[in-house]
Amino acid sequence: MSEFSNKRIITVATTGAWPKKENNPNVPMTPEEISEDVYACWKAGAAMAHLHMRDDEGNGAMDKSKFRKTVELLKGNHPDCDIIINMTTSGAASFPTDECRYEHIVELHPELASFDCGSMNWMNSGLFLNSPSFLEKLGCIMQANGIKPEIEAFDPGMIANAAYYLKKGVLKAPLHFQFCMGCANGIPGSVKNLVFMKETMEQLCPGSTWSCFGVGHAAMEILYGAVALGGGIRVGMEDNVMYAKGVLAKSNEQLVSRAKRVIEEYGCQAATPAEARKMLSI
């Protein structure tokens, strides 16, 4: 992939399952808001959009009708937008059935969807469960529907899990990782830890691509580290509602524009969606 060695993929995570309007009034919450936000971020340089949905009270929800409406609004209002759609499979506080976590991707066929490769204590308040049986089922469903997993790794053990599922055939190479840095109970966000995650991936899953993000105060350190180390970068109000200390982000577009400036100041370029598809083998 030497032809893309100076390219960096920007992913925007517009919404997430947590921040609400009281945390930042600029967080998009409805399909109408999210679709327009994604379009603005695409124009600013994002090649991929990671989508979460909210219910009518603003809580994270695995509502396939809202996923469908968001995509239909984006494509209907902006047919020129070729951004890569990446849907969450973990967008609610609890999951009554396994099926509610993947029925929307089976119906809507996004190019990527999240594959959270292990369980963990979540934010010191609960359990984020991704059982082996669920992960095996999810991996097979993604393969059957031509959806590339974005392997979200919150610690190096989840990279080892991905290597196991690769050997077992649940996942297929080349893999694509999202290193989730700075989440409570996950690996802390620092360049030192980012290098460790990258080297672990290269040892266990050679030939993989990767992106990363830093939550809160780790955001800028991880942004700079990603650009320098050759990976993609995820930005957006799912991970940070602040633009700087004490300053709320005005929009996701503002966060994408800053990431693109950093990439260009380093002497690289933000990948287009077409280039990102080639880089990710989709």
N, C-alpha and C positions, 0 to 999 in steps of 0.2 A: 504493500500500500504506500510505497514511497511517493507516488504522485500526489498523495493527500497529506504528506508529512507536515505541511504548513497550514493545514485546515483544522479547525476546532468546531465541533458541533455544539451549538447552544440549544439546550432544552429549557422551555419555560413551564414551570409548575404553577399554574395561575391561582389555584384555590385551596387544594388540600381538603382535609376533613375537619380542621380545627379553627383557624382564625375567623372571627366574625366581624361584622361592621363596627362593633364597639372596640375591637382591637385595632382596626384600620378601616375607615369608611370606604376605602378604595378597593377592598377585596371584592372581586366579582362573585356573585352567589347564584344567580339564575342562569338558565341556558342562554337567554338573550345577552346578559352581561358577559358570560364566559366566552361565547362565540365571538363577540366583538373584541374582547380582550385578546383572544388568540390571534385574530386577524391583525390587530395593531402590533403584536409581538412578532408576527411573521414579517411584517413590513420593516420592523426594526432590526431583524437579523436572526430570529429564532428559526431553527430548522425542524424542531420537534415540539409538540405540546403534550404534556402529561396531564390528563383530565381526571378530576374528581367532580362529584355532584353533591348537591345539598338538598335536603328536604325543605318544606315550606317554613320550618322553624329555623333553618340555617344550619342544621346538623348534617354531618356526613351521611350519605345515603347511597346504597347500591341500587339506584332506581334506573332501570334500563330505558324507561320512557324519557327521562331527562338526558341520558347519554344520547339517545337517538335524536331528540329535539335539538340538542347542542350541535351535533354534527350536521343535521339537516339545515339549520340556520347558517352555519359557517359556509357550507357548500352552496346553499341557495343564494345567500346574499353576496358571497365573495367567490365566484367560480374560478377566479385566477389563483386562489390561495392553494398552494401545493404542500403545505406544512404536513409533516408526518404526525399522525395521531397515535398516541400512546395512552391506553386507558388503565386506570388502577383496577386491581382485583382485591383491594384492601381499604375500601373507602368508607367504612362505618365503624362505630364503636363496638358492635357485636354482629355476629353472623348467625342467623337462625338455621341456615342450611349451607352446605358447600355450594349448592347450585346458584345461590344468589351472588356469589363472588365471581362467577364466570358466565352466567347466561347472557349478559349484555355483550360480551366479546364474541360469543358464538353467533349471536344474531347480527352484530354490526361489523365484525371482521376488521378491527383496527390493525395497523401494520405491526404494532408492538403492544404489549401489555405487561404489567408488573408481575414478577415472580419473586416473592419475598422468601428467601431461601433458608428459613429457619425460624424458630420461636424465640421470644425474649420477653423479659419484663419491660413494659412500655411506660416510659415517662414517670416512673416511680408510682404508678397509680393502677396498673392492671397488667393483664397478660395479652401479648400479641401472639396468637397461636397459628402456626403453620405446620400441621402434623405431617409426618412422612406420607401417610396415605393420601392426604389432600394434595401435597406437592406432586406426587406421582400422577394423580388424576389430572391435575392442572397442566402438567407438562405434556401429557398425552393429548389432552384436548387442544392445547395450543398447536401441537404438531399437526393434528388432524384438520385444523382450520387455517393453517398457514400463517399463524401469528407468531412473531419472534418474541421470546421472553426477554424482558429487561430484568436481569437478576439483581435485585436489590440486596446488597450485603451491608449489614449494620456492624459486622465484626468479621475477623478473618475466618472464623469457624464456618460462616455461611459460604465462603468461597470454597472451602473443603467440601461442604455439602453439594455445591454445584458440580465439583469434580466427580463426586460419587454418582450423581444423577446423569452426568455425561457418560460415564462408563456403563451405566445401566441402560442407557438409551432413552431415558426420560427427557433429556435435553440433547440437542444436536449442535455440533460445532459449525461455525464459529460462534462462541457465546458473546453476549454483550452484558457488561456489569454496570450497575450504578452504585458507587461507593457512598453510603449515607453516613456522613461524618458529623459528630457533635450532638447526636440525639442522646437524651438521657438514657443510660444503661447500654448504649452502644459505644463504639470506639470513639474517643475524643477527636475533635477536629483540629488537626495540625498537619503541617507538611511532612513532618517525620512519620506520622502514622499513615499519611497518604502514600508515601514511598513504600512503607511496609505492606499496605494493601495491594499496591500495584505489583510489587515483587512476588507476593504470595500468589496472586492471580497468574503471573507469568510462569511461575514454577508449576502450579497445579493445573492450569488451564491455558497452555500456550496457544498463541494465535487469537486470543480474545481481544475485543475492544472494550473500552471503558469510558465512563463519565463519572462525575462526582458532584457533591454539593456539601456545603457547610451550613449548619444551622446557627442562627443568631450571630454571636461575636466571631464565630469561626468562618463566616461567609467569605470575607475578603481574602484571608489567608489561603483558603481552599481554592478560590477563584484563581489567584496568582499561581498557586501550585499546579493546578490542572493545566493551565496554559503552558507553563514551563516544562511540564513532564509529558506533554503531548496528548492529553486526554480531552474529553468533552467536559462541558460545565453545565450544571443545572442551576437556574436562578428562578426566583418567583416567590409570591407571597404564601405559598404552601410552606416554605422553609423560613422566610423572614418577612415580617411586615414593616421592618425598619430599613431605610436607605442608609442611614448612618446613626451613630449614637445620638439618641434624642430626636431623631428626624424620621417621621413616618414616610414610607415610600408613597409617591404620588400615583404610581401605576406599576403594573408588571412591565410595561413597555420601557419605563425608566430603568428598571433593573437589567433588562435585555440590552438596552442601548449602552449601559456602562460596561457590560460584559464584552460587547462587540468592540468598544473603544480599547479596553485592556488587551484584547486579542490583537488588534491592529497596532497598538503601541509596541507590542512585543515583536512585531514583524510578521505576524501570521494573518490569516483571514478566517472569518466566520464561514463555515460550510453552508452551502445552499441545501435545501431539501433533496435535490437530485444528487448532489455530491454525498450527502449523508447516507442516502440509500445505498450507494455503492460502497461506502466505508463500512456500513453495517451488514452488507450482503443481504439486503431485502429487496 
